[in-house]
């Protein structure tokens, strides 16, 4: 299962897509495409293990945002609306149709905006370790929580975080302001898509009360906790992939039942 890696410009901003799919189906019209969006300072490497698990079933695309993952810095702060448009535009330019958007940390803000602005393209949203908790919206609080998280992540994941941060430092500094100001709690209630919130049970950044509030605020929302920290998708790649698959299948079934009910009227008994 080899990955196809492409780096190109969208609206003058360079992005990188790492596409991985079931063997022999890299170019198939698999639907939906699962899109993975990293957090501030990070890259596709934060999703590497989860992407391999998801790609046993789905065509997957891990995105490196401008200025991250070794890409040239944008030279300015990028607002979340622009990043949301960028992700959808980049992935769909490569032939993807329906999208399931999965974001982690700042990536939750990006995918929420993408879903809000492109409801025709996005069928479901998964928020992993969402930020920023309104009760902890200062730089000091976020830095403190990040330090705490390093105590529960694996040494390998801590090394990924450190090396990714070092090579994205210029863009990282510019993106802190937009990330801290963005109000995910205002966007989630506007989403027409089902929303799954996932957190690690030891995550000091995406805390439980905050994650639960987001799931409750969604029109169709659910919260699931898995063992791990802020990068729980890396700690539990198999369980995470199974969770995303189950969520998508359940929502697809519910949507189909809803369509039939709207067309045929209420059911009067079990199907035969």
C-alpha positions in Angstrom: 0.0 0.0 0.0 2.1 2.9 -1.3 1.3 6.5 -0.7 0.9 9.1 -3.5 2.5 12.4 -2.3 1.7 15.6 -4.2 2.8 19.2 -3.4 1.2 22.0 -5.3 -0.2 25.5 -4.9 -3.8 26.5 -4.3 -4.4 30.3 -4.4 -0.7 31.0 -4.1 -0.4 28.8 -1.0 1.6 25.5 -1.1 -0.1 22.4 0.3 0.9 18.7 0.3 -1.5 15.8 0.0 -0.5 12.3 1.1 -3.0 9.8 -0.4 -3.3 6.2 0.8 -6.0 3.7 -0.2 -6.7 0.0 -0.3 -4.2 -1.9 -2.5 -4.8 -1.2 -6.2 -7.5 1.4 -5.6 -5.5 4.6 -5.3 -7.2 6.2 -8.3 -10.7 4.6 -7.8 -13.7 6.7 -7.1 -14.0 5.4 -3.5 -16.6 7.2 -1.6 -16.3 8.9 0.8 -12.7 10.1 1.0 -11.5 10.5 4.5 -9.4 13.7 4.9 -7.0 14.1 7.8 -6.0 17.6 9.0 -3.2 18.1 11.6 -3.0 20.6 14.4 -0.8 23.7 14.8 2.9 23.0 14.3 2.2 19.5 13.2 2.1 17.6 9.9 0.6 14.5 8.3 2.9 12.5 10.6 0.5 13.0 13.5 -2.0 10.9 11.5 0.5 8.4 10.0 -0.6 5.3 12.0 -4.3 6.2 11.9 -4.1 6.8 8.1 -2.6 3.3 7.5 -5.5 1.8 9.5 -8.2 3.8 7.8 -6.7 3.2 4.4 -7.5 -0.5 4.6 -11.1 0.5 3.9 -11.1 4.1 2.6 -9.2 6.3 0.3 -7.5 8.7 2.7 -5.8 12.0 2.2 -3.6 13.6 4.9 -3.1 17.3 4.3 0.0 19.3 5.2 -1.2 22.9 5.6 0.9 25.9 4.3 4.0 26.5 6.5 3.8 23.1 8.2 5.4 19.7 7.5 8.4 21.4 5.9 6.4 23.5 3.4 7.3 27.1 2.9 5.7 29.5 5.4 2.8 31.6 4.1 4.4 34.8 5.2 1.2 35.8 7.1 -1.4 34.4 9.5 -4.1 32.4 7.7 -7.6 32.6 9.1 -9.5 29.4 9.6 -12.1 30.2 6.9 -9.3 30.4 4.4 -7.7 27.2 5.6 -11.1 25.4 5.4 -11.6 26.5 1.8 -8.0 25.5 1.0 -8.5 21.9 2.3 -11.7 21.3 0.4 -10.3 22.9 -2.8 -7.1 21.0 -2.7 -8.6 17.6 -2.1 -11.5 18.0 -4.6 -9.0 19.2 -7.2 -7.7 15.6 -7.2 -11.0 14.0 -7.9 -12.5 13.3 -4.5 -16.2 13.6 -4.1 -17.9 13.2 -0.8 -15.6 14.0 2.1 -15.4 12.9 5.7 -13.2 15.5 7.4 -11.1 14.5 10.4 -9.3 17.2 12.3 -7.0 17.1 15.3 -6.3 20.0 17.7 -6.2 23.2 15.5 -7.3 20.9 12.6 -10.7 20.6 14.3 -11.2 24.3 13.7 -10.1 23.9 10.0 -12.5 21.0 9.3 -15.4 22.7 11.1 -15.0 25.7 8.9 -14.7 23.6 5.8 -17.9 21.8 6.7 -19.7 25.0 7.5 -18.7 26.6 4.2 -19.0 23.5 2.0 -22.0 21.5 3.1 -22.3 20.1 -0.4 -18.9 18.4 -0.2 -18.7 17.3 3.4 -20.8 14.5 4.7 -19.5 14.1 8.2 -17.0 15.7 10.7 -14.7 14.1 13.3 -13.1 16.4 15.9 -10.2 14.9 17.8 -8.9 16.7 20.8 -10.8 19.9 19.9 -9.4 23.4 20.7 -9.7 26.0 22.1 -11.6 25.4 25.4 -13.2 28.8 26.2 -12.1 28.4 29.9 -8.5 28.1 28.8 -8.1 30.5 25.9 -4.8 32.1 26.9 -1.4 31.3 25.5 0.0 30.4 29.0 -2.8 28.0 29.7 -2.4 26.3 26.3 1.4 26.0 26.8 0.9 24.6 30.3 -1.6 22.0 29.0 0.7 21.1 26.1 3.5 20.4 28.6 1.2 18.2 30.6 0.3 16.3 27.5 3.9 15.5 26.8 3.9 13.4 30.0 1.2 11.0 28.7 2.3 10.8 25.0 4.6 8.1 23.8 8.3 9.0 23.4 7.9 8.5 19.6 5.0 10.9 19.5 6.8 13.5 21.6 9.7 13.3 19.1 7.3 13.8 16.2 5.8 16.9 18.0 9.2 18.4 18.7 10.7 17.9 15.2 7.5 19.1 13.5 7.4 22.2 15.7 11.0 23.1 15.0 10.5 23.0 11.2 7.2 25.0 11.3 8.2 27.6 13.8 7.6 30.7 11.7 4.1 29.7 10.6 3.4 28.3 14.1 4.0 31.7 15.7 1.7 33.4 13.1 -1.1 30.9 13.6 -1.3 31.1 17.4 -3.5 34.2 17.3 -6.1 32.9 14.9 -6.2 29.6 16.7 -6.7 31.2 20.1 -9.4 33.6 18.9 -11.4 31.0 16.9 -14.7 30.0 18.6 -15.4 26.4 17.7 -18.3 26.5 20.0 -20.1 29.0 17.7 -19.4 27.0 14.5 -20.4 23.5 15.6 -24.1 24.3 16.2 -24.3 25.6 12.6 -23.0 22.4 11.0 -25.6 20.3 9.1 -23.4 17.3 9.1 -23.1 14.7 11.9 -20.3 15.5 14.3 -18.2 12.9 16.2 -16.0 14.3 19.0 -13.1 12.1 20.1 -10.8 12.7 23.0 -8.2 10.8 24.9 -9.2 10.1 28.4 -5.9 11.7 29.6 -6.0 14.7 27.3 -5.3 17.9 29.3 -6.0 20.1 26.2 -9.3 18.8 24.8 -10.9 18.4 28.3 -14.0 16.3 28.9 -16.4 19.0 29.8 -15.4 21.0 26.7 -15.6 18.0 24.4 -19.0 17.0 25.8 -20.3 20.5 25.3 -19.3 20.5 21.7 -21.0 17.1 21.1 -24.2 18.4 22.8 -24.1 21.6 20.7 -24.0 19.7 17.4 -27.3 19.0 15.7 -26.3 15.4 15.5 -23.3 14.9 17.8 -21.6 12.2 19.8 -18.7 12.0 22.1 -16.3 9.0 22.5 -13.3 8.7 24.7 -10.4 6.4 24.0 -7.3 5.7 26.2 -4.6 8.2 25.5 -3.7 11.9 25.4 -4.1 14.7 22.9 -2.9 12.6 20.0 -5.2 9.7 20.8 -5.5 8.8 17.1 -1.8 7.9 17.2 -2.0 6.0 20.5 -5.1 4.0 19.3 -4.9 3.9 15.5 -6.9 0.7 15.0 -9.6 1.6 17.5 -9.8 5.1 16.1 -10.2 3.8 12.5 -12.9 1.4 13.6 -14.7 4.3 15.4 -14.6 6.5 12.3 -15.9 3.6 10.2 -18.7 2.8 12.5 -19.7 6.5 12.8 -19.9 6.9 9.1 -21.9 3.7 8.6 -24.4 4.5 11.3 -24.9 8.1 9.9 -25.3 6.7 6.4 -27.9 4.3 7.6 -29.8 7.0 9.5 -29.7 9.3 6.5 -31.1 6.5 4.3 -33.9 5.8 6.8 -34.7 9.5 7.0 -34.9 9.7 3.2 -37.2 6.7 3.0 -39.4 8.1 5.8 -39.7 11.5 4.1 -40.7 9.7 0.8 -42.9 6.9 2.0 -44.3 8.2 5.2 -43.9 6.7 8.7 -43.3 3.0 8.8 -46.2 0.9 10.3 -44.3 -2.2 11.1 -41.0 -4.1 10.5 -39.7 -4.4 7.0 -40.5 -7.7 5.2 
